[in-house]
């Protein structure tokens, strides 16, 4: 056992003991409060028996929850199976991972300190509501009593951990991902700079949205072409009507030549949808192509018929359609403005990319490191596929 693991173990045991004592105090308080309230509400034999039973049950429930929390705090973190492939990554990042491990232990300490105040505070609020319910015409039943005690406790722990765990996750990404990205060439990572996607909406490549969230960004030069890949999500509506319009990657390439035109490849919306799209267009004209398969899936608009057809030659369209068959992505859309090409690639399963391990797991968890490297490999492979769309891009990339 390393010194770091020994310190973490002592910290867990100390926090677990404090949590058990706190739950014991709450159990006594809740049992007495609920029993007293029930007896005052119905001061006869039935009320006394019901109050004693209800108070005892509430105390037992809280102690059971306390025992579970104590065991959870004291247990050793379960390490995920570490593939051998992760050993090289761990060794190359040893200094960074050691620094992150110290930050992780401090995060756990601060979360547990907050939880010792916030969990009992939230549970006390639940107990107060349960006690108040004894004086109403419809006192809480078994399920409601459980909810009034357990749910506030979980909410209290979330309250204690959310901000600090988010800060640790951001620190982990900022320390590890730039170094992993650099192993793929002249690439790096940063917390995403939200791109201006107004032109993609104006050209019908992406749906109109109310909120945009940009999380992670891989950027730099790949195969001699400037490249940005941003993990992006757009949404519309609030509450129950909130829906995600796009959840995927926005890839921006600087092409080796200027097309001197605007060309948009957007989803085929059917006769009525395409009509309204044309009515709303300010500078677009419908581009007719000689590929019935492509035209069945996409609508193409542009301000230059010749330039659009030069860009969307048969080999390009065939490879663009093949992008929609990638295992992790849905069918893409595209906007080319001069020499800047944007490709919007919706994720097929909605899994967040570039996610670090939880603060409950060691910083050097190899399975997480392998997954982070695999995520970067996936987006770089996607960039390769986009560069390979056109043999003229490939020639530039080989220079």
BAKOLLO-103782 format. One record per residue (C-alpha): residue number from 1; residue in three letters; x, y, z. Coordinates in Angstrom, 1 decimal, m for minus. Layout:
! BAKOLLO-103782
+-----+------+--------+--------+--------+
! pos ! code !     px !     py !     pz !
+-----+------+--------+--------+--------+
! NUM !  ALA !      X !      Y !      Z !
...
+-----+------+--------+--------+--------+
This chain:
! BAKOLLO-103782
+-----+------+--------+--------+--------+
! pos ! code !     px !     py !     pz !
+-----+------+--------+--------+--------+
!   1 !  UNK !    0.0 !    0.0 !    0.0 !
!   2 !  UNK !    1.4 !    3.4 !   m1.0 !
!   3 !  UNK !    1.5 !    6.4 !    1.4 !
!   4 !  UNK !   m1.2 !    8.1 !   m0.6 !
!   5 !  UNK !   m3.5 !    5.0 !   m0.3 !
!   6 !  UNK !   m2.9 !    4.8 !    3.4 !
!   7 !  UNK !   m3.8 !    8.5 !    4.0 !
!   8 !  UNK !   m6.9 !    8.0 !    1.9 !
!   9 !  UNK !   m7.9 !    5.0 !    3.9 !
!  10 !  UNK !   m7.5 !    6.8 !    7.2 !
!  11 !  UNK !   m9.5 !    9.7 !    5.8 !
!  12 !  UNK !  m12.3 !    7.4 !    4.7 !
!  13 !  UNK !  m12.5 !    5.7 !    8.1 !
!  14 !  UNK !  m12.6 !    9.0 !   10.0 !
!  15 !  UNK !  m15.4 !   10.4 !    7.8 !
!  16 !  UNK !  m17.3 !    7.1 !    8.1 !
!  17 !  UNK !  m17.2 !    7.3 !   11.9 !
!  18 !  UNK !  m18.4 !   10.9 !   11.9 !
!  19 !  UNK !  m21.2 !   10.0 !    9.5 !
!  20 !  UNK !  m22.4 !    7.1 !   11.7 !
!  21 !  UNK !  m22.5 !    9.3 !   14.8 !
!  22 !  UNK !  m24.4 !   12.0 !   12.9 !
!  23 !  UNK !  m27.0 !    9.5 !   11.7 !
!  24 !  UNK !  m27.4 !    8.1 !   15.2 !
!  25 !  UNK !  m28.3 !   11.6 !   16.5 !
!  26 !  UNK !  m30.7 !   12.1 !   13.7 !
!  27 !  UNK !  m32.3 !    8.7 !   14.3 !
!  28 !  UNK !  m33.0 !    9.5 !   18.0 !
!  29 !  UNK !  m34.3 !   13.0 !   17.1 !
!  30 !  UNK !  m36.6 !   11.7 !   14.3 !
!  31 !  UNK !  m37.9 !    8.8 !   16.4 !
!  32 !  UNK !  m38.8 !   11.1 !   19.3 !
!  33 !  UNK !  m40.2 !   13.9 !   17.1 !
!  34 !  UNK !  m42.5 !   11.6 !   15.0 !
!  35 !  UNK !  m43.7 !    9.6 !   18.1 !
!  36 !  UNK !  m44.5 !   12.8 !   20.0 !
!  37 !  UNK !  m46.3 !   14.3 !   17.1 !
!  38 !  UNK !  m48.4 !   11.2 !   16.5 !
!  39 !  UNK !  m49.4 !   10.9 !   20.2 !
!  40 !  UNK !  m50.3 !   14.6 !   20.5 !
!  41 !  UNK !  m52.4 !   14.2 !   17.4 !
!  42 !  UNK !  m54.3 !   11.2 !   18.7 !
!  43 !  UNK !  m53.7 !   10.8 !   22.5 !
!  44 !  UNK !  m55.2 !    7.4 !   23.1 !
!  45 !  UNK !  m53.9 !    3.8 !   23.1 !
!  46 !  UNK !  m54.1 !    3.6 !   19.3 !
!  47 !  UNK !  m52.2 !    6.9 !   18.9 !
!  48 !  UNK !  m49.6 !    5.9 !   21.5 !
!  49 !  UNK !  m48.9 !    2.5 !   19.8 !
!  50 !  UNK !  m48.9 !    4.1 !   16.4 !
!  51 !  UNK !  m46.6 !    6.9 !   17.5 !
!  52 !  UNK !  m44.1 !    4.5 !   19.2 !
!  53 !  UNK !  m44.1 !    2.2 !   16.2 !
!  54 !  UNK !  m43.8 !    5.1 !   13.7 !
!  55 !  UNK !  m41.0 !    6.7 !   15.6 !
!  56 !  UNK !  m39.1 !    3.4 !   16.0 !
!  57 !  UNK !  m39.5 !    2.7 !   12.3 !
!  58 !  UNK !  m38.2 !    6.1 !   11.3 !
!  59 !  UNK !  m35.2 !    5.8 !   13.6 !
!  60 !  UNK !  m34.5 !    2.3 !   12.3 !
!  61 !  UNK !  m34.8 !    3.6 !    8.7 !
!  62 !  UNK !  m32.3 !    6.4 !    9.4 !
!  63 !  UNK !  m29.9 !    4.1 !   11.1 !
!  64 !  UNK !  m30.1 !    1.7 !    8.2 !
!  65 !  UNK !  m29.3 !    4.5 !    5.8 !
!  66 !  UNK !  m26.5 !    5.6 !    8.1 !
!  67 !  UNK !  m25.0 !    2.1 !    8.1 !
!  68 !  UNK !  m25.1 !    2.1 !    4.3 !
!  69 !  UNK !  m23.5 !    5.5 !    4.0 !
!  70 !  UNK !  m20.8 !    4.5 !    6.6 !
!  71 !  UNK !  m19.9 !    1.3 !    4.7 !
!  72 !  UNK !  m19.9 !    3.3 !    1.4 !
!  73 !  UNK !  m17.5 !    5.9 !    2.8 !
!  74 !  UNK !  m15.2 !    3.4 !    4.5 !
!  75 !  UNK !  m14.9 !    1.0 !    1.6 !
!  76 !  UNK !  m11.9 !    0.8 !   m0.7 !
!  77 !  UNK !  m12.7 !    2.3 !   m4.2 !
!  78 !  UNK !  m13.3 !   m0.6 !   m6.6 !
!  79 !  UNK !  m10.8 !   m0.2 !   m9.3 !
!  80 !  UNK !  m11.9 !   m1.1 !  m12.8 !
!  81 !  UNK !  m10.1 !   m3.9 !  m14.6 !
!  82 !  UNK !   m6.9 !   m2.3 !  m15.9 !
!  83 !  UNK !   m6.0 !   m3.5 !  m19.4 !
!  84 !  UNK !   m2.3 !   m3.9 !  m20.1 !
!  85 !  UNK !   m2.5 !   m1.3 !  m22.8 !
!  86 !  UNK !   m3.1 !    1.4 !  m20.2 !
!  87 !  UNK !    0.3 !    0.8 !  m18.5 !
!  88 !  UNK !    2.2 !    2.7 !  m21.1 !
!  89 !  UNK !   m0.2 !    5.7 !  m20.9 !
!  90 !  UNK !    0.0 !    5.7 !  m17.1 !
!  91 !  UNK !    3.8 !    5.6 !  m17.2 !
!  92 !  UNK !    4.0 !    8.5 !  m19.7 !
!  93 !  UNK !    1.7 !   10.6 !  m17.5 !
!  94 !  UNK !    3.1 !    9.6 !  m14.1 !
!  95 !  UNK !    3.9 !   13.1 !  m12.9 !
!  96 !  UNK !    0.6 !   14.5 !  m14.0 !
!  97 !  UNK !   m1.4 !   11.6 !  m12.5 !
!  98 !  UNK !    0.4 !   11.9 !   m9.2 !
!  99 !  UNK !   m0.5 !   15.6 !   m9.0 !
! 100 !  UNK !   m4.1 !   14.7 !   m9.9 !
! 101 !  UNK !   m4.2 !   12.0 !   m7.2 !
! 102 !  UNK !   m3.3 !   14.6 !   m4.6 !
! 103 !  UNK !   m6.0 !   16.9 !   m5.9 !
! 104 !  UNK !   m8.5 !   13.9 !   m5.9 !
! 105 !  UNK !   m7.8 !   13.1 !   m2.2 !
! 106 !  UNK !   m8.3 !   16.8 !   m1.3 !
! 107 !  UNK !  m11.5 !   16.8 !   m3.3 !
! 108 !  UNK !  m12.8 !   13.8 !   m1.4 !
! 109 !  UNK !  m11.9 !   15.4 !    1.9 !
! 110 !  UNK !  m13.7 !   18.6 !    1.1 !
! 111 !  UNK !  m16.8 !   16.8 !   m0.2 !
! 112 !  UNK !  m17.0 !   14.7 !    2.9 !
! 113 !  UNK !  m16.6 !   17.7 !    5.2 !
! 114 !  UNK !  m19.4 !   19.5 !    3.3 !
! 115 !  UNK !  m21.6 !   16.3 !    3.4 !
! 116 !  UNK !  m21.3 !   16.0 !    7.2 !
! 117 !  UNK !  m23.2 !   19.3 !    7.4 !
! 118 !  UNK !  m25.4 !   19.3 !    4.3 !
! 119 !  UNK !  m26.7 !   15.7 !    4.4 !
! 120 !  UNK !  m28.0 !   16.0 !    8.1 !
! 121 !  UNK !  m29.4 !   19.4 !    7.2 !
! 122 !  UNK !  m31.4 !   18.0 !    4.3 !
! 123 !  UNK !  m32.5 !   15.0 !    6.3 !
! 124 !  UNK !  m33.6 !   17.2 !    9.1 !
! 125 !  UNK !  m35.8 !   19.1 !    6.6 !
! 126 !  UNK !  m37.3 !   15.8 !    5.5 !
! 127 !  UNK !  m37.9 !   14.8 !    9.2 !
! 128 !  UNK !  m39.6 !   18.1 !    9.8 !
! 129 !  UNK !  m41.9 !   17.5 !    6.8 !
! 130 !  UNK !  m42.6 !   14.0 !    8.1 !
! 131 !  UNK !  m43.4 !   15.3 !   11.5 !
! 132 !  UNK !  m45.7 !   18.0 !   10.2 !
! 133 !  UNK !  m47.5 !   15.3 !    8.1 !
! 134 !  UNK !  m48.5 !   13.6 !   11.3 !
! 135 !  UNK !  m50.8 !   16.6 !   12.1 !
! 136 !  UNK !  m52.6 !   16.5 !    8.8 !
! 137 !  UNK !  m55.6 !   14.4 !    7.8 !
! 138 !  UNK !  m53.4 !   12.3 !    5.6 !
! 139 !  UNK !  m50.1 !   11.4 !    7.4 !
! 140 !  UNK !  m47.3 !   10.0 !    5.2 !
! 141 !  UNK !  m47.5 !    6.3 !    4.4 !
! 142 !  UNK !  m44.5 !    3.9 !    4.3 !
! 143 !  UNK !  m43.3 !    5.0 !    0.8 !
! 144 !  UNK !  m43.7 !    8.7 !    1.5 !
! 145 !  UNK !  m41.8 !    8.3 !    4.8 !
! 146 !  UNK !  m38.9 !    6.7 !    3.0 !
! 147 !  UNK !  m38.9 !    9.4 !    0.4 !
! 148 !  UNK !  m39.0 !   12.2 !    3.0 !
! 149 !  UNK !  m35.9 !   10.8 !    4.7 !
! 150 !  UNK !  m33.8 !    9.1 !    1.9 !
! 151 !  UNK !  m34.3 !   11.6 !   m0.9 !
! 152 !  UNK !  m33.2 !   14.7 !    1.0 !
! 153 !  UNK !  m30.2 !   12.8 !    2.2 !
! 154 !  UNK !  m29.2 !   12.0 !   m1.4 !
! 155 !  UNK !  m29.9 !   15.5 !   m2.4 !
! 156 !  UNK !  m27.6 !   16.7 !    0.4 !
! 157 !  UNK !  m24.7 !   14.6 !   m0.8 !
! 158 !  UNK !  m25.3 !   15.8 !   m4.4 !
! 159 !  UNK !  m25.3 !   19.4 !   m3.0 !
! 160 !  UNK !  m22.0 !   18.7 !   m1.2 !
! 161 !  UNK !  m20.3 !   17.0 !   m4.2 !
! 162 !  UNK !  m21.5 !   18.6 !   m7.4 !
! 163 !  UNK !  m19.4 !   21.7 !   m7.5 !
! 164 !  UNK !  m16.2 !   20.1 !   m6.3 !
! 165 !  UNK !  m16.5 !   17.0 !   m8.5 !
! 166 !  UNK !  m17.0 !   19.3 !  m11.5 !
! 167 !  UNK !  m13.8 !   21.2 !  m10.7 !
! 168 !  UNK !  m11.9 !   18.0 !  m10.4 !
! 169 !  UNK !  m13.2 !   16.7 !  m13.7 !
! 170 !  UNK !  m12.2 !   20.0 !  m15.4 !
! 171 !  UNK !   m8.7 !   19.8 !  m13.8 !
! 172 !  UNK !   m8.3 !   16.2 !  m15.0 !
! 173 !  UNK !   m9.2 !   17.1 !  m18.6 !
! 174 !  UNK !   m7.0 !   20.1 !  m18.7 !
! 175 !  UNK !   m4.0 !   18.2 !  m17.4 !
! 176 !  UNK !   m4.4 !   14.8 !  m19.2 !
! 177 !  UNK !   m6.1 !   15.4 !  m22.6 !
! 178 !  UNK !   m3.6 !   17.9 !  m24.1 !
! 179 !  UNK !   m0.8 !   15.4 !  m23.5 !
! 180 !  UNK !   m2.8 !   12.5 !  m25.0 !
! 181 !  UNK !   m3.9 !   14.6 !  m28.0 !
! 182 !  UNK !   m0.2 !   15.6 !  m28.7 !
! 183 !  UNK !    0.6 !   11.9 !  m29.2 !
! 184 !  UNK !   m1.5 !   12.0 !  m32.4 !
! 185 !  UNK !    0.5 !   14.8 !  m34.0 !
! 186 !  UNK !    0.2 !   18.6 !  m33.9 !
! 187 !  UNK !   m3.0 !   18.5 !  m31.9 !
! 188 !  UNK !   m4.0 !   19.7 !  m28.5 !
! 189 !  UNK !   m7.1 !   19.9 !  m26.3 !
! 190 !  UNK !   m9.0 !   22.7 !  m24.5 !
! 191 !  UNK !  m12.3 !   23.4 !  m22.9 !
! 192 !  UNK !  m14.3 !   24.3 !  m26.0 !
! 193 !  UNK !  m14.6 !   27.8 !  m27.3 !
! 194 !  UNK !  m18.2 !   28.0 !  m28.4 !
! 195 !  UNK !  m18.2 !   28.3 !  m32.2 !
! 196 !  UNK !  m20.3 !   30.7 !  m34.1 !
! 197 !  UNK !  m22.8 !   28.4 !  m35.9 !
! 198 !  UNK !  m25.2 !   31.1 !  m37.1 !
! 199 !  UNK !  m24.3 !   30.4 !  m40.7 !
! 200 !  UNK !  m25.0 !   26.7 !  m40.3 !
! 201 !  UNK !  m28.5 !   27.5 !  m39.1 !
! 202 !  UNK !  m29.0 !   30.2 !  m41.8 !
! 203 !  UNK !  m28.1 !   27.7 !  m44.5 !
! 204 !  UNK !  m30.3 !   24.9 !  m43.1 !
! 205 !  UNK !  m27.4 !   22.6 !  m42.1 !
! 206 !  UNK !  m28.4 !   22.7 !  m38.4 !
! 207 !  UNK !  m31.8 !   23.4 !  m36.9 !
! 208 !  UNK !  m32.6 !   26.7 !  m35.2 !
! 209 !  UNK !  m31.9 !   26.4 !  m31.5 !
! 210 !  UNK !  m32.3 !   28.4 !  m28.2 !
! 211 !  UNK !  m29.2 !   27.1 !  m26.3 !
! 212 !  UNK !  m25.8 !   25.8 !  m27.4 !
! 213 !  UNK !  m23.4 !   23.9 !  m25.1 !
! 214 !  UNK !  m19.8 !   23.4 !  m26.2 !
! 215 !  UNK !  m17.8 !   21.0 !  m24.0 !
! 216 !  UNK !  m14.5 !   19.7 !  m25.4 !
! 217 !  UNK !  m12.4 !   20.7 !  m28.4 !
! 218 !  UNK !   m9.5 !   19.0 !  m30.2 !
! 219 !  UNK !   m7.6 !   21.6 !  m32.3 !
! 220 !  UNK !   m4.4 !   22.0 !  m34.2 !
! 221 !  UNK !   m3.0 !   20.8 !  m37.5 !
! 222 !  UNK !   m3.6 !   17.4 !  m38.9 !
! 223 !  UNK !   m2.1 !   16.2 !  m42.1 !
! 224 !  UNK !   m1.0 !   19.8 !  m42.9 !
! 225 !  UNK !   m4.6 !   21.0 !  m42.6 !
! 226 !  UNK !   m5.9 !   23.3 !  m39.8 !
! 227 !  UNK !   m8.5 !   21.4 !  m37.8 !
! 228 !  UNK !  m11.0 !   22.0 !  m35.0 !
! 229 !  UNK !  m13.3 !   19.3 !  m33.6 !
! 230 !  UNK !  m15.9 !   20.5 !  m31.0 !
! 231 !  UNK !  m18.3 !   18.4 !  m29.0 !
! 232 !  UNK !  m21.5 !   20.3 !  m29.3 !
! 233 !  UNK !  m25.1 !   20.1 !  m28.2 !
! 234 !  UNK !  m28.0 !   22.4 !  m29.2 !
! 235 !  UNK !  m31.4 !   22.5 !  m27.5 !
! 236 !  UNK !  m34.8 !   24.1 !  m27.7 !
! 237 !  UNK !  m37.6 !   24.5 !  m25.2 !
! 238 !  UNK !  m37.6 !   24.3 !  m21.4 !
! 239 !  UNK !  m38.8 !   21.8 !  m18.8 !
! 240 !  UNK !  m40.8 !   18.9 !  m20.2 !
! 241 !  UNK !  m40.8 !   20.4 !  m23.7 !
! 242 !  UNK !  m36.9 !   20.6 !  m23.8 !
! 243 !  UNK !  m35.5 !   18.6 !  m26.6 !
! 244 !  UNK !  m32.0 !   18.1 !  m28.0 !
! 245 !  UNK !  m31.7 !   19.1 !  m31.6 !
! 246 !  UNK !  m28.0 !   18.2 !  m32.2 !
! 247 !  UNK !  m25.6 !   16.2 !  m30.0 !
! 248 !  UNK !  m22.3 !   15.4 !  m31.7 !
! 249 !  UNK !  m19.2 !   16.7 !  m33.2 !
! 250 !  UNK !  m18.7 !   19.8 !  m35.3 !
! 251 !  UNK !  m15.6 !   19.4 !  m37.4 !
! 252 !  UNK !  m14.1 !   22.5 !  m39.1 !
! 253 !  UNK !  m11.4 !   22.1 !  m41.8 !
! 254 !  UNK !   m9.4 !   24.8 !  m43.6 !
! 255 !  UNK !   m9.2 !   23.4 !  m47.2 !
! 256 !  UNK !   m6.1 !   23.7 !  m49.3 !
! 257 !  UNK !   m8.0 !   25.6 !  m51.9 !
! 258 !  UNK !  m10.7 !   28.3 !  m51.9 !
! 259 !  UNK !  m14.0 !   27.1 !  m53.5 !
! 260 !  UNK !  m15.0 !   30.7 !  m53.9 !
! 261 !  UNK !  m18.6 !   29.7 !  m53.2 !
! 262 !  UNK !  m21.1 !   28.7 !  m50.5 !
! 263 !  UNK !  m22.4 !   25.1 !  m50.6 !
! 264 !  UNK !  m24.8 !   23.6 !  m48.0 !
! 265 !  UNK !  m25.6 !   19.9 !  m47.7 !
! 266 !  UNK !  m28.7 !   19.6 !  m45.5 !
! 267 !  UNK !  m31.2 !   16.7 !  m44.7 !
! 268 !  UNK !  m33.9 !   16.0 !  m47.2 !
! 269 !  UNK !  m37.1 !   17.3 !  m45.6 !
! 270 !  UNK !  m39.7 !   16.2 !  m48.2 !
! 271 !  UNK !  m41.6 !   18.3 !  m50.6 !
! 272 !  UNK !  m43.3 !   20.7 !  m48.1 !
! 273 !  UNK !  m40.2 !   21.1 !  m46.0 !
! 274 !  UNK !  m38.0 !   21.8 !  m49.0 !
! 275 !  UNK !  m40.4 !   24.4 !  m50.2 !
! 276 !  UNK !  m40.3 !   26.4 !  m47.0 !
! 277 !  UNK !  m36.5 !   26.0 !  m47.0 !
! 278 !  UNK !  m36.3 !   27.6 !  m50.5 !
! 279 !  UNK !  m38.8 !   30.3 !  m49.5 !
! 280 !  UNK !  m36.6 !   31.3 !  m46.5 !
! 281 !  UNK !  m33.4 !   31.2 !  m48.5 !
! 282 !  UNK !  m31.7 !   34.6 !  m49.2 !
! 283 !  UNK !  m28.7 !   33.6 !  m51.3 !
! 284 !  UNK !  m29.2 !   29.9 !  m52.0 !
! 285 !  UNK !  m30.3 !   28.1 !  m55.1 !
! 286 !  UNK !  m31.1 !   24.5 !  m55.4 !
! 287 !  UNK !  m28.2 !   22.4 !  m56.8 !
! 288 !  UNK !  m29.2 !   19.5 !  m58.9 !
! 289 !  UNK !  m26.8 !   16.5 !  m58.8 !
! 290 !  UNK !  m26.6 !   13.4 !  m60.9 !
! 291 !  UNK !  m26.7 !   11.0 !  m58.0 !
! 292 !  UNK !  m30.2 !    9.8 !  m57.1 !
! 293 !  UNK !  m29.1 !    8.1 !  m53.9 !
! 294 !  UNK !  m27.4 !   11.3 !  m52.6 !
! 295 !  UNK !  m30.4 !   13.4 !  m53.6 !
! 296 !  UNK !  m32.8 !   11.1 !  m51.9 !
! 297 !  UNK !  m31.0 !   11.7 !  m48.5 !
! 298 !  UNK !  m29.8 !   15.3 !  m48.9 !
! 299 !  UNK !  m30.8 !   18.7 !  m50.3 !
! 300 !  UNK !  m28.0 !   20.7 !  m51.7 !
! 301 !  UNK !  m28.0 !   24.5 !  m51.9 !
! 302 !  UNK !  m25.4 !   27.0 !  m53.0 !
! 303 !  UNK !  m24.7 !   30.3 !  m54.7 !
! 304 !  UNK !  m22.7 !   28.8 !  m57.5 !
! 305 !  UNK !  m23.8 !   25.8 !  m59.5 !
! 306 !  UNK !  m20.4 !   25.1 !  m61.1 !
! 307 !  UNK !  m18.5 !   25.4 !  m57.8 !
! 308 !  UNK !  m21.0 !   23.2 !  m55.9 !
! 309 !  UNK !  m20.7 !   20.4 !  m58.6 !
! 310 !  UNK !  m17.0 !   20.7 !  m58.6 !
! 311 !  UNK !  m16.9 !   20.1 !  m54.8 !
! 312 !  UNK !  m19.6 !   17.4 !  m54.8 !
! 313 !  UNK !  m18.2 !   15.2 !  m57.5 !
! 314 !  UNK !  m19.2 !   11.5 !  m57.5 !
! 315 !  UNK !  m16.3 !   10.2 !  m55.5 !
! 316 !  UNK !  m16.9 !   12.9 !  m52.8 !
! 317 !  UNK !  m20.6 !   12.0 !  m52.6 !
! 318 !  UNK !  m19.9 !    8.3 !  m52.2 !
! 319 !  UNK !  m17.4 !    8.9 !  m49.4 !
! 320 !  UNK !  m19.8 !   11.4 !  m47.7 !
! 321 !  UNK !  m22.6 !    8.9 !  m47.7 !
! 322 !  UNK !  m20.2 !    6.3 !  m46.2 !
! 323 !  UNK !  m19.6 !    8.7 !  m43.2 !
! 324 !  UNK !  m23.2 !    8.0 !  m42.2 !
! 325 !  UNK !  m22.4 !    4.3 !  m41.9 !
! 326 !  UNK !  m19.7 !    4.9 !  m39.2 !
! 327 !  UNK !  m20.6 !    2.9 !  m36.0 !
! 328 !  UNK !  m20.5 !    5.9 !  m33.7 !
! 329 !  UNK !  m22.2 !    8.6 !  m35.8 !
! 330 !  UNK !  m25.4 !    9.3 !  m37.7 !
! 331 !  UNK !  m25.6 !   10.9 !  m41.2 !
! 332 !  UNK !  m23.6 !   14.1 !  m41.4 !
! 333 !  UNK !  m24.5 !   17.5 !  m42.8 !
! 334 !  UNK !  m22.0 !   20.0 !  m44.3 !
! 335 !  UNK !  m21.5 !   23.7 !  m45.0 !
! 336 !  UNK !  m18.5 !   24.9 !  m47.2 !
! 337 !  UNK !  m17.8 !   28.6 !  m47.2 !
! 338 !  UNK !  m14.9 !   29.5 !  m49.4 !
! 339 !  UNK !  m12.1 !   27.4 !  m48.0 !
! 340 !  UNK !  m13.7 !   26.6 !  m44.6 !
! 341 !  UNK !  m15.7 !   23.4 !  m44.4 !
! 342 !  UNK !  m17.9 !   22.5 !  m41.5 !
! 343 !  UNK !  m19.1 !   19.0 !  m41.0 !
! 344 !  UNK !  m21.8 !   18.3 !  m38.3 !
! 345 !  UNK !  m21.6 !   14.7 !  m37.2 !
! 346 !  UNK !  m24.5 !   13.6 !  m34.8 !
! 347 !  UNK !  m23.4 !   11.0 !  m32.3 !
! 348 !  UNK !  m25.3 !    7.7 !  m32.7 !
! 349 !  UNK !  m25.6 !    6.8 !  m29.0 !
! 350 !  UNK !  m25.3 !   10.2 !  m27.3 !
! 351 !  UNK !  m22.3 !    9.1 !  m25.0 !
! 352 !  UNK !  m20.3 !   12.0 !  m23.8 !
! 353 !  UNK !  m16.7 !   11.9 !  m25.1 !
! 354 !  UNK !  m13.5 !   12.7 !  m23.2 !
! 355 !  UNK !  m15.0 !   12.0 !  m19.8 !
! 356 !  UNK !  m12.5 !   11.6 !  m16.9 !
! 357 !  UNK !  m12.8 !    9.0 !  m14.2 !
! 358 !  UNK !  m15.0 !    9.9 !  m11.2 !
! 359 !  UNK !  m13.3 !   11.4 !   m8.1 !
! 360 !  UNK !  m14.1 !    8.1 !   m6.4 !
! 361 !  UNK !  m11.6 !    6.3 !   m8.6 !
! 362 !  UNK !   m7.8 !    6.7 !   m8.6 !
! 363 !  UNK !   m6.5 !    9.3 !  m11.1 !
! 364 !  UNK !   m4.3 !    6.6 !  m12.7 !
! 365 !  UNK !   m7.3 !    4.2 !  m13.5 !
! 366 !  UNK !   m6.0 !    2.6 !  m16.6 !
! 367 !  UNK !   m9.4 !    1.8 !  m18.1 !
! 368 !  UNK !  m10.3 !    5.5 !  m18.1 !
! 369 !  UNK !   m7.0 !    6.5 !  m19.6 !
! 370 !  UNK !   m7.5 !    3.9 !  m22.4 !
! 371 !  UNK !  m11.0 !    5.2 !  m23.0 !
! 372 !  UNK !   m9.8 !    8.8 !  m23.2 !
! 373 !  UNK !   m7.1 !    7.8 !  m25.7 !
! 374 !  UNK !   m9.7 !    5.8 !  m27.7 !
! 375 !  UNK !  m12.0 !    8.9 !  m27.8 !
! 376 !  UNK !   m9.2 !   11.0 !  m29.3 !
! 377 !  UNK !   m8.3 !    8.3 !  m31.8 !
! 378 !  UNK !  m12.0 !    8.2 !  m32.9 !
! 379 !  UNK !  m12.2 !   11.9 !  m33.6 !
! 380 !  UNK !   m8.8 !   11.9 !  m35.4 !
! 381 !  UNK !  m10.0 !    8.9 !  m37.5 !
! 382 !  UNK !  m13.1 !   10.9 !  m38.3 !
! 383 !  UNK !  m10.9 !   13.8 !  m39.4 !
! 384 !  UNK !   m8.9 !   11.4 !  m41.6 !
! 385 !  UNK !  m12.2 !   10.3 !  m43.3 !
! 386 !  UNK !  m13.1 !   13.9 !  m44.0 !
! 387 !  UNK !   m9.8 !   14.8 !  m45.4 !
! 388 !  UNK !  m10.0 !   11.7 !  m47.6 !
! 389 !  UNK !  m13.4 !   12.9 !  m49.0 !
! 390 !  UNK !  m11.6 !   14.6 !  m51.9 !
! 391 !  UNK !   m8.3 !   13.5 !  m53.6 !
! 392 !  UNK !   m7.3 !   17.2 !  m53.8 !
! 393 !  UNK !   m7.4 !   17.4 !  m50.0 !
! 394 !  UNK !   m5.3 !   14.3 !  m49.8 !
! 395 !  UNK !   m2.6 !   15.7 !  m52.1 !
! 396 !  UNK !   m2.3 !   18.8 !  m49.9 !
! 397 !  UNK !   m2.2 !   16.6 !  m46.8 !
! 398 !  UNK !    0.8 !   14.7 !  m48.2 !
! 399 !  UNK !    2.9 !   17.8 !  m48.8 !
+-----+------+--------+--------+--------+
